[in-house]
Amino acid sequence: MYTLARFFASDPQRHEGVRPVQIWGLRLFYFLMLIFVAPAAWRVLLTHNGPWDPLRAIAFAVWATYPALALFGLIHPLRWLPLMFFTIGYKAIWLAFVAWPLWQAGTLWGTQTGEIASSFLALPLLVAVVPWGYALRTYVAWPGRANAMAPLGT
């Protein structure tokens, strides 16, 4: 039980006070990006014939790049948090502007859009593993004011 409790407790000595469960959760999502998104995107890029629709080409170029960067996130999960912010952002925007209206109209499921939406439904888990306190201290606090946003008792 002690080991399990440590897994969910913050550790000020390692990972700047971020809970090990969040570190491993981040690593899991980086790994999933690497093994599921990158190969699919690269397959489309490498096997495409003929001229590209420019917007479709941009989408596949982004989908090939950001999960390839997830390799670095496996090694340094906190340094690569902006990659998670990007992932959360684009998935949330897509769900809000593409999937939500179709879902409200009752035309989402059973379509290719529905398949994509179902793959995005793990978004709350991704949001849950992001150490938001660390993110605010590191990416939002003004320089020299990082301690002002530190949790009480640290």
Contacts in CASP RR format, 6 or more apart in sequence:
PFRMAT RR
TARGET T0000
AUTHOR 0000-0000-0000
METHOD contacts of the structure
MODEL  1
MYTLARFFASDPQRHEGVRPVQIWGLRLFYFLMLIFVAPAAWRVLLTHNG
PWDPLRAIAFAVWATYPALALFGLIHPLRWLPLMFFTIGYKAIWLAFVAW
PLWQAGTLWGTQTGEIASSFLALPLLVAVVPWGYALRTYVAWPGRANAMA
PLGT
6 20 0 8 1.000
7 19 0 8 1.000
7 20 0 8 1.000
7 21 0 8 1.000
8 19 0 8 1.000
8 20 0 8 1.000
8 21 0 8 1.000
9 19 0 8 1.000
10 17 0 8 1.000
10 18 0 8 1.000
10 19 0 8 1.000
11 17 0 8 1.000
11 18 0 8 1.000
11 19 0 8 1.000
11 20 0 8 1.000
12 154 0 8 1.000
14 20 0 8 1.000
15 23 0 8 1.000
15 77 0 8 1.000
15 78 0 8 1.000
16 78 0 8 1.000
16 134 0 8 1.000
17 134 0 8 1.000
17 154 0 8 1.000
18 78 0 8 1.000
18 131 0 8 1.000
18 134 0 8 1.000
19 131 0 8 1.000
21 129 0 8 1.000
22 129 0 8 1.000
22 130 0 8 1.000
22 131 0 8 1.000
23 77 0 8 1.000
23 78 0 8 1.000
25 129 0 8 1.000
26 73 0 8 1.000
26 77 0 8 1.000
26 78 0 8 1.000
26 81 0 8 1.000
26 84 0 8 1.000
26 129 0 8 1.000
26 130 0 8 1.000
27 73 0 8 1.000
27 74 0 8 1.000
27 77 0 8 1.000
28 129 0 8 1.000
29 70 0 8 1.000
29 84 0 8 1.000
29 87 0 8 1.000
29 126 0 8 1.000
29 129 0 8 1.000
30 70 0 8 1.000
30 71 0 8 1.000
30 73 0 8 1.000
30 74 0 8 1.000
30 77 0 8 1.000
30 80 0 8 1.000
30 83 0 8 1.000
31 70 0 8 1.000
31 74 0 8 1.000
33 66 0 8 1.000
33 67 0 8 1.000
33 70 0 8 1.000
33 87 0 8 1.000
34 67 0 8 1.000
34 68 0 8 1.000
34 70 0 8 1.000
34 71 0 8 1.000
34 74 0 8 1.000
36 67 0 8 1.000
37 63 0 8 1.000
37 66 0 8 1.000
37 67 0 8 1.000
38 63 0 8 1.000
38 64 0 8 1.000
38 67 0 8 1.000
38 68 0 8 1.000
38 70 0 8 1.000
40 63 0 8 1.000
41 60 0 8 1.000
41 63 0 8 1.000
41 64 0 8 1.000
41 67 0 8 1.000
42 64 0 8 1.000
44 60 0 8 1.000
45 60 0 8 1.000
45 61 0 8 1.000
45 64 0 8 1.000
66 83 0 8 1.000
66 86 0 8 1.000
66 87 0 8 1.000
69 80 0 8 1.000
69 83 0 8 1.000
70 80 0 8 1.000
70 83 0 8 1.000
72 79 0 8 1.000
72 80 0 8 1.000
73 79 0 8 1.000
73 80 0 8 1.000
73 83 0 8 1.000
78 131 0 8 1.000
78 134 0 8 1.000
78 138 0 8 1.000
81 130 0 8 1.000
81 131 0 8 1.000
81 134 0 8 1.000
81 135 0 8 1.000
81 138 0 8 1.000
81 139 0 8 1.000
82 139 0 8 1.000
84 126 0 8 1.000
84 130 0 8 1.000
85 130 0 8 1.000
85 135 0 8 1.000
87 126 0 8 1.000
88 123 0 8 1.000
88 126 0 8 1.000
88 127 0 8 1.000
88 130 0 8 1.000
91 120 0 8 1.000
91 123 0 8 1.000
91 126 0 8 1.000
92 123 0 8 1.000
94 116 0 8 1.000
94 120 0 8 1.000
95 117 0 8 1.000
95 120 0 8 1.000
95 123 0 8 1.000
98 113 0 8 1.000
98 117 0 8 1.000
99 108 0 8 1.000
99 113 0 8 1.000
99 114 0 8 1.000
99 116 0 8 1.000
99 117 0 8 1.000
99 120 0 8 1.000
102 108 0 8 1.000
102 111 0 8 1.000
102 113 0 8 1.000
102 114 0 8 1.000
103 117 0 8 1.000
108 114 0 8 1.000
108 117 0 8 1.000
133 149 0 8 1.000
133 151 0 8 1.000
136 149 0 8 1.000
137 146 0 8 1.000
137 149 0 8 1.000
137 150 0 8 1.000
138 146 0 8 1.000
140 149 0 8 1.000
141 148 0 8 1.000
141 149 0 8 1.000
END
